[in-house]
Amino acid sequence: MTPLFVQNIGAGPFIIFSLVYFAVWVYCLVDIVRSNFKDPNMKMIWIVIIVFAQFFGPIIYLAMGKSTKTHNS
């Protein structure tokens, strides 16, 4: 038996969350590809993290990625 408040939510919030997550995911990938990093291997490492750590990858990149970039990017 599903609680009434769950039945009334519908798919709207899920679709909105999915679109926002997808936009953040694409932003992170584009930012990685266009940026220069201190270590040349970091670009590939960040791409692998974003692709394989689906939910936490973009969050980790947004929190820690700036420290691995060069300042002229």
PyMOL commands that set and color helices and strands:
alter all, ss='L'
color gray80, all
select helices_A, chain A and resi 4-9+12-34+42-52+56-68
alter helices_A, ss='H'
color red, helices_A
deselect
rebuild
show_as cartoon
